[in-house]
Amino acid sequence: MSYCRFGNDSDVYIYTTGKYLVCDTCKIKGGKSFATLRYSRMSVHLESHVANGDRVPKNVLEELALSFVLGDDVVNISKLN
């Protein structure tokens, strides 16, 4: 599932593998991917993108926060289906 893709309103590509949240081709990581099991870590990571001036769609930050608040901090594929 993709949270957002590179485009006019986004400088990040965020998706889940079902086990990990991935920031693909991450500018902060020098073009390498950043992966985490936790919604909270991805939220902090995306805040770093925002601080660097990268465009991150607001709905992505809200969606990750909602997943954290309503569920568990750990990505779980069964919750995504």
N, C-alpha and C positions, 0 to 999 in steps of 0.2 A: 504494500500500500504506500502510495506517495503522499506526503504531506504538502510538498511544493516542489516545483521544478524551476530550473533556470528560465528566466523570461524577463519581460518588461518590468515586472513588479518584484522580481526575486533574483538575488545574487547567490542563492543557496539552493541545493537540491537535497531534500530530506525525505527519506523513505524508511520503511521497516522491512526487515527480512522475516519478521515473525518472532525473532529472538533478539535482534539488535535494532536500534535506531541508528541510521547512517547519515552522515553529512558527506555526500559524495563530492570528490574533487574539491576539497575544502581549501579555501584561500588561506585560512589561519594556519593550516597544517602544510602549507607549501604545495598544495595540489594533491596531497594524499587524503584518503578518506579518514574520517573520525567516526568511530563506532562505540556505542555504549548500550548497556542493558537497561539503563535508568532514564526515565522521563525527566527527572530533575537535572541530571547531568547534561542532557541535550538542551534543556532550557537555558542553563548557565552558558553552555557553548554558544547557543544562538544569541544570547545577550552580548557575548564577546564580538560576534559578527556585527551586531547593531552598533556597539561602541566603536568599531572600526569603520563605520560608515556604510556597511553592506546593507542592502535592502532585504529584509526578512518580513514576509507577509504577517500582519498582526494576527490573523486567524490561526496561523501555525503556533504561535506562542500561546494563544488562548486554548487551542486544542490539546497541546501538551500539558498545560496546567490543569485542564479539566480531566484528562486521563489520570493525572497524578492524584488529584483530589478525590475523584470518584472511585478510583480503583487502587491498584498497587503501584509502587514506583517502578516495578520491574515489568518490562515488555512481556506480554503473554499472547501468543497467536490466537488462542481460543477466545480472548476478549475482543479480537479484531474482526471475527467472523460473525 
